[in-house]
């Protein structure tokens, strides 16, 4: 059974999502089952590293911080768009990270990319330097602090 469903929770999640998105009919249930089984098998070829979550409290805190930061980033971007600012300069920021795991870095990339006004550009695994583009470079030091203290610290607490 493990060879057919190497990642049963992932396959089950795909199947449930399929049914929620397409509606529950016998045909969709069968098709979704095969798609979910295939997705679980395909996931093994990605060679995922084992995940051990160490702090549920840190996960909750990270989710809360991301929601709050995305809200305030939306407000800041709206202010820039509506009212403009001559002092505003977009640019690149480099941040030295201690984070090295593929999953924590992927989560950080999703957080940074989903935050309005920021974009993940590059990460150099040899040096641990992250390059991010930000819409307003005036808050560059504050942005570095947010990445290091809010996100990197919590991701390290969760995964290491």
VODOVO-767654 format. One record per residue (C-alpha): residue in one letter; y, x, z; chain. Coordinates in pm, whole numbers. Layout:
BEGIN
[atom "a",[Y,X,Z],"A"]
...
% end
This chain:
BEGIN
[atom "x",[0,0,0],"A"]
[atom "x",[235,292,80],"A"]
[atom "x",[192,427,-274],"A"]
[atom "x",[304,94,-424],"A"]
[atom "x",[593,48,-178],"A"]
[atom "x",[701,394,-57],"A"]
[atom "x",[1029,249,76],"A"]
[atom "x",[943,-104,189],"A"]
[atom "x",[1275,-181,358],"A"]
[atom "x",[1467,-70,51],"A"]
[atom "x",[1243,-273,-180],"A"]
[atom "x",[1273,-578,45],"A"]
[atom "x",[1652,-539,51],"A"]
[atom "x",[1663,-520,-330],"A"]
[atom "x",[1445,-828,-358],"A"]
[atom "x",[1657,-1031,-113],"A"]
[atom "x",[1977,-918,-289],"A"]
[atom "x",[1825,-1016,-624],"A"]
[atom "x",[1745,-1363,-494],"A"]
[atom "x",[2089,-1406,-337],"A"]
[atom "x",[2265,-1306,-658],"A"]
[atom "x",[2049,-1488,-909],"A"]
[atom "x",[1941,-1795,-715],"A"]
[atom "x",[1598,-1876,-585],"A"]
[atom "x",[1360,-1994,-852],"A"]
[atom "x",[994,-1898,-891],"A"]
[atom "x",[1073,-1698,-1205],"A"]
[atom "x",[1356,-1505,-1038],"A"]
[atom "x",[1141,-1445,-730],"A"]
[atom "x",[865,-1287,-941],"A"]
[atom "x",[1103,-1088,-1161],"A"]
[atom "x",[1301,-974,-857],"A"]
[atom "x",[979,-863,-687],"A"]
[atom "x",[891,-635,-979],"A"]
[atom "x",[1245,-500,-1007],"A"]
[atom "x",[1252,-429,-633],"A"]
[atom "x",[912,-256,-644],"A"]
[atom "x",[1028,-44,-939],"A"]
[atom "x",[1353,44,-762],"A"]
[atom "x",[1161,156,-453],"A"]
[atom "x",[936,376,-666],"A"]
[atom "x",[1233,517,-857],"A"]
[atom "x",[1404,602,-527],"A"]
[atom "x",[1123,844,-437],"A"]
[atom "x",[1212,1056,-740],"A"]
[atom "x",[1555,1115,-588],"A"]
[atom "x",[1386,1310,-307],"A"]
[atom "x",[1589,1162,-20],"A"]
[atom "x",[1619,1371,292],"A"]
[atom "x",[1488,1211,610],"A"]
[atom "x",[1756,1025,804],"A"]
[atom "x",[1775,1021,1180],"A"]
[atom "x",[2057,817,1325],"A"]
[atom "x",[2157,958,1659],"A"]
[atom "x",[2437,726,1774],"A"]
[atom "x",[2471,354,1716],"A"]
[atom "x",[2806,359,1898],"A"]
[atom "x",[2939,614,1648],"A"]
[atom "x",[2825,395,1356],"A"]
[atom "x",[3015,98,1496],"A"]
[atom "x",[3322,313,1562],"A"]
[atom "x",[3306,458,1209],"A"]
[atom "x",[3281,112,1051],"A"]
[atom "x",[3576,-8,1259],"A"]
[atom "x",[3789,295,1170],"A"]
[atom "x",[3712,259,799],"A"]
[atom "x",[3811,-109,804],"A"]
[atom "x",[4137,-36,989],"A"]
[atom "x",[4222,267,771],"A"]
[atom "x",[4154,76,448],"A"]
[atom "x",[4378,-207,570],"A"]
[atom "x",[4668,26,653],"A"]
[atom "x",[4617,222,330],"A"]
[atom "x",[4647,-104,138],"A"]
[atom "x",[4972,-179,321],"A"]
[atom "x",[5107,171,245],"A"]
[atom "x",[5016,150,-125],"A"]
[atom "x",[5173,-196,-152],"A"]
[atom "x",[5495,-59,1],"A"]
[atom "x",[5497,230,-247],"A"]
[atom "x",[5437,-2,-542],"A"]
[atom "x",[5688,-268,-441],"A"]
[atom "x",[5967,-58,-296],"A"]
[atom "x",[5903,283,-451],"A"]
[atom "x",[6005,608,-292],"A"]
[atom "x",[6179,908,-441],"A"]
[atom "x",[6031,1137,-176],"A"]
[atom "x",[5676,1035,-260],"A"]
[atom "x",[5476,1300,-440],"A"]
[atom "x",[5111,1266,-530],"A"]
[atom "x",[4900,1576,-504],"A"]
[atom "x",[4582,1749,-403],"A"]
[atom "x",[4474,1830,-49],"A"]
[atom "x",[4202,2075,52],"A"]
[atom "x",[4006,2020,371],"A"]
[atom "x",[3752,2258,517],"A"]
[atom "x",[3448,2062,636],"A"]
[atom "x",[3161,2151,866],"A"]
[atom "x",[2961,1859,727],"A"]
[atom "x",[2677,1971,498],"A"]
[atom "x",[2413,1697,468],"A"]
[atom "x",[2386,1507,141],"A"]
[atom "x",[2388,1162,302],"A"]
[atom "x",[2686,1221,534],"A"]
[atom "x",[2882,1374,244],"A"]
[atom "x",[2793,1077,23],"A"]
[atom "x",[2913,837,294],"A"]
[atom "x",[3236,1036,330],"A"]
[atom "x",[3283,1025,-49],"A"]
[atom "x",[3241,646,-45],"A"]
[atom "x",[3491,613,240],"A"]
[atom "x",[3751,835,74],"A"]
[atom "x",[3710,673,-267],"A"]
[atom "x",[3727,318,-129],"A"]
[atom "x",[4050,393,60],"A"]
[atom "x",[4349,302,-159],"A"]
[atom "x",[4567,596,-256],"A"]
[atom "x",[4290,855,-227],"A"]
[atom "x",[4024,993,-459],"A"]
[atom "x",[3740,1239,-394],"A"]
[atom "x",[3776,1517,-654],"A"]
[atom "x",[3540,1801,-563],"A"]
[atom "x",[3330,1947,-285],"A"]
[atom "x",[3226,2311,-291],"A"]
[atom "x",[2898,2335,-95],"A"]
[atom "x",[2920,2715,-72],"A"]
[atom "x",[3255,2715,108],"A"]
[atom "x",[3257,2362,250],"A"]
[atom "x",[3599,2291,99],"A"]
[atom "x",[3673,1935,-3],"A"]
[atom "x",[3940,1859,-265],"A"]
[atom "x",[4099,1514,-247],"A"]
[atom "x",[4383,1360,-446],"A"]
[atom "x",[4627,1154,-240],"A"]
[atom "x",[4906,925,-354],"A"]
[atom "x",[5160,1039,-95],"A"]
[atom "x",[5154,1406,2],"A"]
[atom "x",[5414,1351,273],"A"]
[atom "x",[5132,1253,511],"A"]
[atom "x",[4911,1549,416],"A"]
[atom "x",[4862,1683,769],"A"]
[atom "x",[4796,1336,906],"A"]
[atom "x",[4544,1280,627],"A"]
[atom "x",[4358,1602,716],"A"]
[atom "x",[4345,1490,1078],"A"]
[atom "x",[4207,1150,980],"A"]
[atom "x",[3932,1305,769],"A"]
[atom "x",[3838,1565,1032],"A"]
[atom "x",[3874,1354,1349],"A"]
[atom "x",[3796,1002,1234],"A"]
[atom "x",[3530,1057,971],"A"]
[atom "x",[3374,1404,988],"A"]
[atom "x",[3343,1403,1366],"A"]
[atom "x",[3176,1061,1368],"A"]
[atom "x",[2945,1142,1075],"A"]
[atom "x",[2836,1460,1252],"A"]
[atom "x",[2776,1261,1569],"A"]
[atom "x",[2567,1011,1376],"A"]
[atom "x",[2355,1251,1171],"A"]
[atom "x",[2337,1585,1358],"A"]
% end
